[in-house]
Amino acid sequence: MAIKAIITGATGMVGEGVLHEALNRTDISSVVVIGRKTCGVSHPKLKEIIHADFNDISPILNELTGFDACYFCSGVSSVGMKEDEFYRLTYTLTLNFAQKLSSVNPNMAFCYISGSGTDSTEKGKTMWARVKGKTENDLIKLPFKAVYNFRPGYMHPTEGLKNTLSFYKYIGWLYPFMRKVFPKYVTTLQELASAMINASIRGYSKKIIEIEDILILSK
């Protein structure tokens, strides 16, 4: 049985990669993308909802019922950002969105993009890692069927997509070397996308999905 999925962050590198994979999977029947602007993709399985305020999805909640999975790929970089602002745009926004979504989709699997090095104790010295850790911890408490927090590291881009970060364009030539020498620290964006989709369909024994788990789930 094919599932119905929601994707956020489709104008970013990870979200675009997940959308690309979802549209090509026969086990996903329909996809709704929620964004502040269009993702620029047209497909028979795809519907877009343009919504400015992710802190309050109440006005569109009736369009978000009956879904099996959410791939939450929205996020901001912490570079140059003070902790209160990063907290608001990472923790507060994500939890507000997820709480509303869980209220109408109790049978949903919620997949969150966190990051390698996230601090589950919430007490470490690294600001972004503490905030991401609290976000993970509190997402797990929500009444979804399942919550999976993905912690990717280096992600080799999917060829042909338009939102690849410049960082990856400049060092992509190192990928074969990194994959050979550091296989536990490197994935492709396609592997991450497949892992998220597979976790939402098959389930997984862990709620914190490290790189080694991503590689297992992607198969």
Salt bridges, closest charged atoms under 4 A:
GLU21 OE2 - ARG25 NH1 3.98
ASP27 OD2 - ARG25 NH2 2.88
GLU63 OE1 - LYS47 NZ 3.10
GLU83 OE1 - ARG130 NH2 2.65
GLU136 OE1 - ARG151 NH2 2.64
ASP138 OD2 - LYS134 NZ 3.16
ASP138 OD1 - LYS141 NZ 3.13
GLU191 OE2 - ARG179 NH2 2.79
GLU210 OE2 - ARG151 NH1 2.96
ASP213 OD1 - LYS206 NZ 3.06
